[in-house]
Amino acid sequence: MALQDKLNEHKANFEKNAPPEALEVMHRATADLRNSGILDRALKVGDTARNLNSKIPAANWFDQRISSRIV
């Protein structure tokens, strides 16, 4: 089963069993995010992510963690 199919199945199961109040909040929050324009600023398939540099402490930690696993 493809990842998207698994995600769709999980979402359907969750929405079938979740309290209506929780679904209302979640759907409103999702709509608010979509209406905020965040999707217009998100990277799309094929886009290049900006390069993290050493001035960002989290980038150093991430680079060290990844490099230690690439052997």
N, CA, C and O atoms as CSV, one atom per row, in Angstrom:
chain,resi,resn,atom,element,x,y,z
A,1,MET,N,N,0.863,-1.186,0.000
A,1,MET,CA,C,0.000,0.000,0.000
A,1,MET,C,C,0.903,1.241,0.000
A,1,MET,O,O,1.863,1.328,0.766
A,2,ALA,N,N,0.580,2.175,-0.857
A,2,ALA,CA,C,1.344,3.413,-0.964
A,2,ALA,C,C,1.144,4.272,0.288
A,2,ALA,O,O,0.130,4.160,0.977
A,3,LEU,N,N,2.119,5.121,0.564
A,3,LEU,CA,C,2.059,5.980,1.745
A,3,LEU,C,C,0.790,6.824,1.762
A,3,LEU,O,O,0.129,6.923,2.795
A,4,GLN,N,N,0.440,7.435,0.625
A,4,GLN,CA,C,-0.757,8.281,0.589
A,4,GLN,C,C,-2.007,7.479,0.905
A,4,GLN,O,O,-2.918,7.974,1.570
A,5,ASP,N,N,-2.052,6.247,0.430
A,5,ASP,CA,C,-3.200,5.387,0.741
A,5,ASP,C,C,-3.272,5.095,2.235
A,5,ASP,O,O,-4.356,5.097,2.820
A,6,LYS,N,N,-2.131,4.848,2.846
A,6,LYS,CA,C,-2.094,4.600,4.299
A,6,LYS,C,C,-2.544,5.840,5.075
A,6,LYS,O,O,-3.300,5.742,6.042
A,7,LEU,N,N,-2.068,7.003,4.635
A,7,LEU,CA,C,-2.458,8.250,5.301
A,7,LEU,C,C,-3.959,8.492,5.166
A,7,LEU,O,O,-4.619,8.878,6.131
A,8,ASN,N,N,-4.492,8.265,3.978
A,8,ASN,CA,C,-5.931,8.446,3.746
A,8,ASN,C,C,-6.744,7.492,4.619
A,8,ASN,O,O,-7.772,7.876,5.177
A,9,GLU,N,N,-6.282,6.254,4.733
A,9,GLU,CA,C,-6.982,5.273,5.556
A,9,GLU,C,C,-6.941,5.667,7.036
A,9,GLU,O,O,-7.938,5.553,7.749
A,10,HIS,N,N,-5.778,6.129,7.479
A,10,HIS,CA,C,-5.641,6.569,8.874
A,10,HIS,C,C,-6.568,7.756,9.161
A,10,HIS,O,O,-7.235,7.801,10.194
A,11,LYS,N,N,-6.597,8.702,8.240
A,11,LYS,CA,C,-7.454,9.878,8.412
A,11,LYS,C,C,-8.932,9.468,8.467
A,11,LYS,O,O,-9.684,9.954,9.310
A,12,ALA,N,N,-9.332,8.585,7.576
A,12,ALA,CA,C,-10.729,8.140,7.543
A,12,ALA,C,C,-11.101,7.431,8.846
A,12,ALA,O,O,-12.178,7.663,9.395
A,13,ASN,N,N,-10.215,6.574,9.336
A,13,ASN,CA,C,-10.475,5.877,10.598
A,13,ASN,C,C,-10.552,6.852,11.767
A,13,ASN,O,O,-11.414,6.733,12.638
A,14,PHE,N,N,-9.637,7.819,11.770
A,14,PHE,CA,C,-9.641,8.812,12.848
A,14,PHE,C,C,-10.939,9.614,12.817
A,14,PHE,O,O,-11.584,9.791,13.851
A,15,GLU,N,N,-11.322,10.096,11.644
A,15,GLU,CA,C,-12.522,10.924,11.539
A,15,GLU,C,C,-13.787,10.137,11.870
A,15,GLU,O,O,-14.772,10.711,12.334
A,16,LYS,N,N,-13.762,8.837,11.636
A,16,LYS,CA,C,-14.917,7.999,11.956
A,16,LYS,C,C,-15.083,7.856,13.481
A,16,LYS,O,O,-16.203,7.726,13.976
A,17,ASN,N,N,-13.964,7.882,14.217
A,17,ASN,CA,C,-13.998,7.615,15.653
A,17,ASN,C,C,-13.806,8.843,16.546
A,17,ASN,O,O,-14.049,8.770,17.751
A,18,ALA,N,N,-13.379,9.952,15.981
A,18,ALA,CA,C,-13.098,11.143,16.790
A,18,ALA,C,C,-14.390,11.853,17.181
A,18,ALA,O,O,-15.380,11.797,16.452
A,19,PRO,N,N,-14.378,12.517,18.328
A,19,PRO,CA,C,-15.546,13.304,18.728
A,19,PRO,C,C,-15.801,14.444,17.728
A,19,PRO,O,O,-14.856,15.055,17.229
A,20,PRO,N,N,-17.059,14.724,17.442
A,20,PRO,CA,C,-17.387,15.784,16.477
A,20,PRO,C,C,-16.759,17.136,16.836
A,20,PRO,O,O,-16.365,17.894,15.949
A,21,GLU,N,N,-16.667,17.439,18.144
A,21,GLU,CA,C,-16.076,18.724,18.555
A,21,GLU,C,C,-14.600,18.794,18.153
A,21,GLU,O,O,-14.112,19.839,17.724
A,22,ALA,N,N,-13.901,17.671,18.298
A,22,ALA,CA,C,-12.480,17.641,17.931
A,22,ALA,C,C,-12.318,17.808,16.424
A,22,ALA,O,O,-11.430,18.524,15.962
A,23,LEU,N,N,-13.175,17.146,15.670
A,23,LEU,CA,C,-13.105,17.270,14.209
A,23,LEU,C,C,-13.378,18.700,13.760
A,23,LEU,O,O,-12.729,19.209,12.846
A,24,GLU,N,N,-14.343,19.339,14.411
A,24,GLU,CA,C,-14.651,20.730,14.063
A,24,GLU,C,C,-13.441,21.627,14.277
A,24,GLU,O,O,-13.114,22.453,13.425
A,25,VAL,N,N,-12.780,21.464,15.413
A,25,VAL,CA,C,-11.592,22.278,15.715
A,25,VAL,C,C,-10.491,21.996,14.689
A,25,VAL,O,O,-9.871,22.920,14.163
A,26,MET,N,N,-10.259,20.718,14.415
A,26,MET,CA,C,-9.200,20.357,13.470
A,26,MET,C,C,-9.486,20.871,12.063
A,26,MET,O,O,-8.589,21.383,11.392
A,27,HIS,N,N,-10.732,20.737,11.614
A,27,HIS,CA,C,-11.074,21.213,10.271
A,27,HIS,C,C,-10.984,22.736,10.183
A,27,HIS,O,O,-10.562,23.280,9.163
A,28,ARG,N,N,-11.380,23.414,11.251
A,28,ARG,CA,C,-11.266,24.881,11.267
A,28,ARG,C,C,-9.798,25.299,11.229
A,28,ARG,O,O,-9.435,26.222,10.500
A,29,ALA,N,N,-8.957,24.627,12.006
A,29,ALA,CA,C,-7.531,24.958,12.033
A,29,ALA,C,C,-6.897,24.707,10.657
A,29,ALA,O,O,-6.078,25.501,10.195
A,30,THR,N,N,-7.277,23.612,10.014
A,30,THR,CA,C,-6.751,23.311,8.679
A,30,THR,C,C,-7.183,24.380,7.679
A,30,THR,O,O,-6.381,24.824,6.857
A,31,ALA,N,N,-8.432,24.786,7.747
A,31,ALA,CA,C,-8.928,25.837,6.847
A,31,ALA,C,C,-8.203,27.156,7.108
A,31,ALA,O,O,-7.851,27.872,6.171
A,32,ASP,N,N,-7.979,27.473,8.386
A,32,ASP,CA,C,-7.259,28.701,8.723
A,32,ASP,C,C,-5.849,28.689,8.142
A,32,ASP,O,O,-5.378,29.698,7.618
A,33,LEU,N,N,-5.180,27.542,8.239
A,33,LEU,CA,C,-3.829,27.436,7.675
A,33,LEU,C,C,-3.859,27.605,6.160
A,33,LEU,O,O,-3.036,28.327,5.598
A,34,ARG,N,N,-4.795,26.948,5.506
A,34,ARG,CA,C,-4.893,27.081,4.044
A,34,ARG,C,C,-5.161,28.535,3.653
A,34,ARG,O,O,-4.564,29.052,2.709
A,35,ASN,N,N,-6.064,29.188,4.386
A,35,ASN,CA,C,-6.421,30.583,4.078
A,35,ASN,C,C,-5.303,31.564,4.413
A,35,ASN,O,O,-5.316,32.697,3.931
A,36,SER,N,N,-4.340,31.152,5.227
A,36,SER,CA,C,-3.243,32.046,5.612
A,36,SER,C,C,-2.233,32.237,4.492
A,36,SER,O,O,-1.419,33.159,4.540
A,37,GLY,N,N,-2.280,31.371,3.480
A,37,GLY,CA,C,-1.313,31.468,2.389
A,37,GLY,C,C,-0.062,30.638,2.618
A,37,GLY,O,O,0.880,30.711,1.828
A,38,ILE,N,N,-0.037,29.853,3.680
A,38,ILE,CA,C,1.154,29.066,4.002
A,38,ILE,C,C,1.495,28.078,2.891
A,38,ILE,O,O,2.668,27.793,2.650
A,39,LEU,N,N,0.473,27.556,2.216
A,39,LEU,CA,C,0.732,26.596,1.139
A,39,LEU,C,C,1.442,27.247,-0.044
A,39,LEU,O,O,2.181,26.585,-0.772
A,40,ASP,N,N,1.216,28.544,-0.232
A,40,ASP,CA,C,1.885,29.253,-1.322
A,40,ASP,C,C,3.376,29.416,-1.057
A,40,ASP,O,O,4.166,29.561,-1.990
A,41,ARG,N,N,3.759,29.391,0.221
A,41,ARG,CA,C,5.162,29.577,0.599
A,41,ARG,C,C,5.892,28.257,0.840
A,41,ARG,O,O,7.112,28.249,1.008
A,42,ALA,N,N,5.171,27.158,0.859
A,42,ALA,CA,C,5.779,25.849,1.127
A,42,ALA,C,C,6.523,25.347,-0.103
A,42,ALA,O,O,6.167,25.672,-1.236
A,43,LEU,N,N,7.564,24.549,0.139
A,43,LEU,CA,C,8.295,23.953,-0.971
A,43,LEU,C,C,7.404,22.952,-1.690
A,43,LEU,O,O,6.611,22.240,-1.075
A,44,LYS,N,N,7.553,22.919,-2.988
A,44,LYS,CA,C,6.798,21.987,-3.828
A,44,LYS,C,C,7.743,20.873,-4.286
A,44,LYS,O,O,8.960,20.987,-4.142
A,45,VAL,N,N,7.184,19.815,-4.831
A,45,VAL,CA,C,7.989,18.722,-5.362
A,45,VAL,C,C,8.956,19.284,-6.396
A,45,VAL,O,O,8.552,19.994,-7.317
A,46,GLY,N,N,10.228,18.961,-6.237
A,46,GLY,CA,C,11.256,19.436,-7.165
A,46,GLY,C,C,11.957,20.703,-6.715
A,46,GLY,O,O,13.013,21.036,-7.252
A,47,ASP,N,N,11.396,21.428,-5.736
A,47,ASP,CA,C,12.052,22.629,-5.217
A,47,ASP,C,C,13.302,22.235,-4.431
A,47,ASP,O,O,13.405,21.119,-3.923
A,48,THR,N,N,14.234,23.157,-4.344
A,48,THR,CA,C,15.447,22.929,-3.572
A,48,THR,C,C,15.323,23.650,-2.246
A,48,THR,O,O,15.027,24.844,-2.199
A,49,ALA,N,N,15.552,22.917,-1.169
A,49,ALA,CA,C,15.518,23.521,0.160
A,49,ALA,C,C,16.762,24.381,0.340
A,49,ALA,O,O,17.825,24.080,-0.201
A,50,ARG,N,N,16.614,25.443,1.100
A,50,ARG,CA,C,17.782,26.304,1.313
A,50,ARG,C,C,18.820,25.527,2.112
A,50,ARG,O,O,18.484,24.627,2.882
A,51,ASN,N,N,20.058,25.881,1.921
A,51,ASN,CA,C,21.157,25.200,2.576
A,51,ASN,C,C,21.294,25.700,4.015
A,51,ASN,O,O,21.411,26.903,4.251
A,52,LEU,N,N,21.279,24.784,4.961
A,52,LEU,CA,C,21.515,25.161,6.354
A,52,LEU,C,C,23.002,25.452,6.516
A,52,LEU,O,O,23.844,24.751,5.955
A,53,ASN,N,N,23.316,26.484,7.282
A,53,ASN,CA,C,24.735,26.783,7.453
A,53,ASN,C,C,25.150,26.630,8.907
A,53,ASN,O,O,24.309,26.417,9.779
A,54,SER,N,N,26.424,26.736,9.161
A,54,SER,CA,C,26.978,26.466,10.489
A,54,SER,C,C,26.611,27.531,11.522
A,54,SER,O,O,26.892,27.353,12.707
A,55,LYS,N,N,25.988,28.639,11.096
A,55,LYS,CA,C,25.583,29.667,12.051
A,55,LYS,C,C,24.301,29.286,12.780
A,55,LYS,O,O,23.894,29.964,13.723
A,56,ILE,N,N,23.677,28.220,12.350
A,56,ILE,CA,C,22.444,27.762,12.980
A,56,ILE,C,C,22.780,26.543,13.843
A,56,ILE,O,O,23.104,25.485,13.305
A,57,PRO,N,N,22.709,26.674,15.182
A,57,PRO,CA,C,23.089,25.561,16.059
A,57,PRO,C,C,22.365,24.259,15.741
A,57,PRO,O,O,22.969,23.188,15.797
A,58,ALA,N,N,21.099,24.336,15.412
A,58,ALA,CA,C,20.355,23.118,15.104
A,58,ALA,C,C,20.902,22.446,13.855
A,58,ALA,O,O,20.875,21.220,13.749
A,59,ALA,N,N,21.400,23.237,12.906
A,59,ALA,CA,C,21.969,22.660,11.689
A,59,ALA,C,C,23.224,21.876,12.017
A,59,ALA,O,O,23.450,20.805,11.454
A,60,ASN,N,N,24.051,22.399,12.928
A,60,ASN,CA,C,25.260,21.678,13.328
A,60,ASN,C,C,24.895,20.342,13.961
A,60,ASN,O,O,25.488,19.313,13.638
A,61,TRP,N,N,23.921,20.361,14.859
A,61,TRP,CA,C,23.502,19.136,15.531
A,61,TRP,C,C,22.989,18.141,14.502
A,61,TRP,O,O,23.337,16.961,14.541
A,62,PHE,N,N,22.169,18.617,13.590
A,62,PHE,CA,C,21.591,17.747,12.568
A,62,PHE,C,C,22.691,17.172,11.687
A,62,PHE,O,O,22.699,15.971,11.419
A,63,ASP,N,N,23.631,18.019,11.229
A,63,ASP,CA,C,24.719,17.556,10.374
A,63,ASP,C,C,25.547,16.496,11.079
A,63,ASP,O,O,25.941,15.508,10.460
A,64,GLN,N,N,25.819,16.688,12.372
A,64,GLN,CA,C,26.618,15.718,13.121
A,64,GLN,C,C,25.872,14.400,13.244
A,64,GLN,O,O,26.468,13.334,13.091
A,65,ARG,N,N,24.576,14.460,13.519
A,65,ARG,CA,C,23.787,13.242,13.664
A,65,ARG,C,C,23.736,12.472,12.347
A,65,ARG,O,O,23.881,11.250,12.334
A,66,ILE,N,N,23.533,13.175,11.255
A,66,ILE,CA,C,23.434,12.506,9.958
A,66,ILE,C,C,24.791,11.966,9.525
A,66,ILE,O,O,24.879,10.828,9.064
A,67,SER,N,N,25.872,12.778,9.667
A,67,SER,CA,C,27.182,12.322,9.229
A,67,SER,C,C,27.652,11.086,9.977
A,67,SER,O,O,28.354,10.241,9.421
A,68,SER,N,N,27.257,10.987,11.251
A,68,SER,CA,C,27.691,9.834,12.028
A,68,SER,C,C,27.008,8.557,11.552
A,68,SER,O,O,27.492,7.460,11.829
A,69,ARG,N,N,25.893,8.686,10.842
A,69,ARG,CA,C,25.178,7.495,10.360
A,69,ARG,C,C,25.569,7.132,8.930
A,69,ARG,O,O,25.288,6.026,8.468
A,70,ILE,N,N,26.213,8.055,8.236
A,70,ILE,CA,C,26.613,7.786,6.858
A,70,ILE,C,C,28.043,7.266,6.883
A,70,ILE,O,O,28.997,8.029,7.040
A,71,VAL,N,N,28.170,5.981,6.728
A,71,VAL,CA,C,29.511,5.367,6.782
A,71,VAL,C,C,29.662,4.411,5.630
A,71,VAL,O,O,30.711,3.784,5.481
